[in-house]
Every structure is written in C-alpha cells, then in structure tokens.
Amino acid sequence: MTAIQEAQERPRGARLPRSARREQLLGAAQEVFVAQGYHAAAMDDIADRAGVSKPVLYQHFPGKLELYLALLDKHCDALVEATRTALSATTDNKQRVAATMEAYFHYVASESGAFRLVFESDLTNEPAVRERVDRAADLSATLVSQVIAEDTDLPEAEAKLLAAGVCGLAQITARYWLSQGREIPHDEAVRLVASLAWRGLKGFPMHPGEQGSEPGSEGDAEPAAE
C-alpha cells in the first residue's frame, strides 16, 4: 500500500510520525507535479491529494519550491545510484554498457513518471533546479568515465566526454522509446541501444585482458578502430 493509499484510508488530519508524513506529502506532491508541472500545480492540490490541511503541508515544506526541490533531490539521487549499481554489478565492460542502458530505461519506464521532474521539468530556468539536474548528470557521467579511464589509455577529459555521450544516449533514447508508446519491447530496446553504444566504445584501445566482451558475441568480429 502506498503512502497516498494509506492517507486516503485515514481520517483527514490523522496524526502520523513526522518521517511518514513527509513521505506521504512527497508522494502526493510527486503525483501532482508529474501530472500538472510545477507552474500549474498548487499547494491546495497537493494538500488535497495527501488528505491534509495546508497548514500541515506548510509545517513540513515552507513553500512549493522547497517541496519541488526535495522531490528533485530524491529522484536525482536515485538516478545516480542506479548508474552506480549498474556499473558495479559486473566487471565485463560490454555488460556494464547494457546495465547502464537498462538503468536509464528502467528509470524512465517507472509508472510514477518521476523522471519528468528530472529530464522534463518546466522549471529549468530556476538556478536551484538547474544545479541539481546538472549535478546528477555530471555525477552519472563521472561514474561511467571512471570505468572508461581505468580500462583504456584515454585521458580523463576524453573519458568524461565519452561518458557524457553514453549517458545522453541512454536518457534520450529511453525517453523517445517511452514517447512512442513502448512500441519495441523493453528488453529489445535496451539491447539495441546498448549494442550501438558498445560498438563505439569497444573501438578504443583497452588494457590487455580488459576487452569485456564475450567471444563470438555480436559485433566482436569487427576490427577495433585505429
């Protein structure tokens, strides 16, 4: 049962532990912001969705921006952690690429639609929002670049540029896939995009024994770029 469902079953104004109330309010705010965007959403809507009075809402969040930023922090952190988990799940570089693509597709495919707060916000002109989104993108790219730099002879700046390209590819293709009604099955979409990314990355010189691809796997017969 979600926090919103629990709230709907409680009498209006019923007391909850502070941490539980905060999560409930964040859940309600997320639904409203995803559906309406920041500018069209009202604190009244969020309070009604959570089943609380506006004073209760303001006890936890002094304003709409603070509430939005708390949600943004939560979902930016989730994206970075998903990237970290994908990269640490294996030492095989081809599988790392696929896992990273899967992390982004899974993030975008979530029924909550929370990715829209990060990638499609209507508040990107707000410095605090832009800083958080840029920071999440940079942290994710840094995680990927560390793997690229460790496994190749590329300088740090070049590894970071490639990593930004990998994360950008994952994010844009996942959002496009979703906008097209998931016409291609999830696993197949991930495989296609991961194959594209890997075909580019595997052309860079790797340290001996760190090619990270399986003999006979797709595209392994192609010579590395020189």
N, C-alpha and C positions, 0 to 999 in steps of 0.2 A: 504494500500500500504506500502510495506517495505521500509526501507532506501535505500536498493540496487535498488529496482524498481524506486524509486524517482530519484536516481542518474543516472540511465540509461536514464531517460526521460529528464534530464537536459543537456545542452551543457557541454562538458568536460571543467573543470576548473571553472564552475559556482560557485559563492560565496554562502556559507551557514553560518548561525550562528555557532559559534565555537562548541557549545554543540551538535548541529545537525550534524555537520561534524564529530565530534568524534564518535557519534553513528553509522554514516554511515560507517566509517572506521572500527569500531569494527565488524559491521555486515559482511563486506566484508572479514575481516581477519578470522572471525569465519568460514565462508564457506570454505576458502582456507585451514585453519589448520585442520578442520574436514576431508576434502577430502584427503589431502596430508600428514598430520602430520607436526610436527614442522620442522624437518630437511629438508624435500623435498620442503617446502613452501619457496617462495622468496618474498621479498618486492615488486619486479616488478609485480608479480602475484596479490598481494593484491591491489596495486595501480590501476592496470588494471581493477580488479574486481569492485573497487569502482568508477572507472571512473575519477581518479585524477592523477596528476603527482606525481612522487616520492618526489619532494621537499615538496609538500603539505602533504603527508603522514608523512614525517620526521618532519614537523612542530609540529605535534601532538604526535608522538612517536619517540624517538631518535633511536630506533633500533627494531629488530624483537623480541628480548626477552622481552623488555618492553611492546610491543604490546600483546604478548602472556600472560604475567603476568596480564595485565589489563583485558583480557578476563577471565583468570582463577579466578581472584578476583570476577568478576561479577557472574560467574556460581557457584563458591563455596558458595558465599553469598546466591544465590538462593536456593541451596540445604539445607542450614541451616535454611533459612526462611521457606521453605516448611515443614521441620520437625517440626519447632516451631508451625506453623499454624495447622498441623495435630494434635499435642498434645493438643492444646488449644481449638480445635473445640468441645470437649466433655469431660465430667468427667467420662465417662464409660470406664473402662480400656480395655475391650475387643474391643470396638470401637476405642480406641486410637491405639491399635496394628494394626487394619485393616487400619486406616487412615495413619499410618506411612508407612505401606507397599504400600498403594496407592500412597503416596507422592513419593516414590522411583520409582515405576513403571511408574508413570506419567513423572517423570524427565527423565528417560531413554527412554521412548517412544516418546519424543518430536521429531518432524520432523527435528529440527535444528541439532540433533546429538551432541549437545554441551556437553553432558555427557562424550563423549570420551576424551575431554580435561581434565576432572577431573579424570576419572577412567581408561583411557587407553592411557594416554599421552606417547609419545616416548621421553619425556624429564625428566623423573623422577629422573635421576642422577643429575639434576640441583638443588642445595640446595633450591633456592627460590621457585621452583615448588613443591618440596617435602614438604617444610614447609607449603605451602598453602593447599595442599591436605590433609596433616596430620591434620592441624588445622581444616579444615572443618569436617573431620571425628570425631575429638575429640569433637568439639562443638555439633555436632548432637548427639553423644553418651552421652554427658553431659546432654543435654535436656531430653533424654529418661531416663537416670539414675536418674535424679531428681524426676521424676514421680515414678519410681520404689522404690527409697529410701523413698519417702513420704508415699507411700501406703503399704509398707511392713516393717518388722523389720530387713531388711538386712543392714549390714554396707555399708558405702559409696563405698568402694573399690569393694565389691561384686556386688553392684547395677551397678557400672560402667562397670564391666566385662560383666554382662548380657546385658546391653545396647549396648555395642560394638558388642555383638553377634547378637542382634536384627537388628542393622543397617547393619552389614555384611551380614546377611541372606537376608535382603531386597535388598541390592545392587547386590549381586552375582546372586540371583535368577532372578532379573529383567533383568540383562544383559544376562543371559543364555536364558531366555524366548525370548528376542529380537533376539538373535543369531539363535534361532530355527524357526525364521520366524513367531513369534506370533501364533504358532500352536494352542495354547489354547487361547480362548477369554480373553481379558484383565481382565474383572471383575472376571472371574472364576480363572484366575491365581492368582490374588490378594487374593481372598477368600481362595484358597488352602494354600498359603504361610502364610497368617495371621492365619489360623487355626493351622498350625504347630507351629508357634511362641506362640500363646495363650495357646495351650495345655501344653507347657513347663512352661510358666510364671505363669499360674494360680495355679500351684502346690506349689508355695511359700506362706508362711503364710501371709495373708492380715489382715490389721486392720479391726475390726468389721464394717460391713456395706460398705466396700470398695472393694468387690469382683469384681465389674464392669462387671458382666455377667448377661444375661437375663435368668430368669427361663425357663428351657426347651430348651435352645439353645444348639447347637451342642457341645457335649463333657462335658456338665455340670453335667451329671450323674456320671462321673468318680470321684472317691475319690481323694482328694488332696494328693500329695506325702508327706510322713512323713520322 
